[in-house]
Amino acid sequence: MTDKPRALVTGGAGFIGSHLCERLLADGVAVIAMDNLITGALANIEHLFGNPDFVFHQQDVTNFLHVPGRLDFILHFASPASPIDYLELPIQTLKVGALGTHKALGLAKAKNARLLLASTSEVYGDPLVHPQREDYWGNVNPVGPRGVYDEAKRFAEAITMAYQRTHGVQTRIVRIFNTYGPRMRLNDGRVLPAFMSQALRGEPMSVFGDGSQTRSFCYVDDLVEGILRLLRSDEKEPVNIGNPAEMTILQFGDAIKKATGANVPFVFHPLPVDDPKVRRPDIGKARRVLGGWEPKIPLEEGLRRTTEYFRRKIGKP
Ligand code: UDP
């Protein structure tokens, strides 16, 4: 067995999880990726299989977790994470946020490993404070369709803090804002895969509502850099990571038309229930505690790289 530090990445075959595995391996960390593949895909990690420091376990992390040997870090990223996924998988979403986080924390305690929890800007719900700072407690509808995700992640944060305070487990919590990049699932229903697939296929772009709602999009490499800095930092309370460059969904659609060269119209659909009207991270804390971290990849560059990936995926039969 290698004497390198070892990390477990739950959700390791997912969009963000697979980028984390790749980056950890590049940084000299041995990686165990775990995923039940209900929303993740082996295609995201198959290029890592030849690496002797990488192993994959197909497993549902809501069940008892057993990892033989040393474990230094647990990055708990397993969860459905798009509105379509958690509407289709409401109980799995609740279970992985609650039971899965409990199992991951139990493993961290047993192995004396440091655990980083992937939380979300959804803990702020449809926010009444803008931009969102970590000390804002949010405006969440617990019984609406998004409640299964929002409340699971709020519970996950609560149990993580409880393990830190009660058992002295070393924990970190990242609140991830809208992130994009290669390996997003084409049909996960999120705005980028939807707009990009539509643009590349020459179909109209499906705007929900009037498109005046705002989001702030972070390229995945910037997010991963922030997460790994947080993992190694001393910050025990939640930290927002995202890109504060806020835009309307119509502006985002225009940026995708430009990146893809597609000249497609917008078509308007009803706004989903509890769809947040605005979202933008306040990243003052991240800048302060993560050694001046901030996003570096401009939207045009991030969309260029993402377009390449989607072109390849859509080109395949
Ligand atoms: N959206 C849209 N068209 C789509 C998918 C999403 O207009 O085909 C909107 C959605 O209503 C939301 C925003 O784009 O206001 C971002 O949606 P996404 O699902 O990507 O993430 P969210 O921030 O809502 O979790």
Residues whose N, C-alpha, C, O or C-beta is under 5 A from the ligand:
A	BS01	UDP	P83 G189 R190 V191 L192 A194 S206 V207 F208 Q213 I249 D275 P276
